[in-house]
Amino acid sequence: MPKLRAWATPLTVATFLTMGVTGLLLFFHLDIGLNKLLHEWVGLLMIFGVGAHLVLNWRPFSTYFKRQSAVVIMASGAAVLMLSFIPVQSGGNPMSSVFQSLQAAPIEQVIALAGKGAEDGLAALQAEGVLVEPGQSIMAATGGGRDATMQVIKVLFAD
């Protein structure tokens, strides 16, 4: 247990700090660079830190189950988490629809939206190692993979 104690709480504190700052930046749409990616990956790391912290402090933590206010707070958190899995009927994120439309459209239309000529756009893609045939959609050319689709969009919409 001494080895666990040496890193569990510092890891919990470090990941909480990172999650808090990046979470605020994401909430206020001020994130830049790798904030979102860092937030997601450090969130996974935080699970391990908090889990280890709970193992070390289980006896004091378990006393919270004897306090009504603590139980209500923890149960409320669990209920909110469960509610977050209910599908929202508002139609979802409109950017998702735009992204799906870009993936399904013929490549010439996407190139035109990027403000380029068809030949220039296809040549730029080929220079990056992305082979898209005229009339083919991004989805058909890349298999619909998110990373490959993002590469095509990045190449076409680069300044």
PyMOL commands that set and color helices and strands:
alter all, ss='L'
color gray80, all
select helices_A, chain A and resi 2-27+35-56+58-66+68-83+94-104+107-113+118-127+138-142+146-157
alter helices_A, ss='H'
color red, helices_A
deselect
rebuild
show_as cartoon
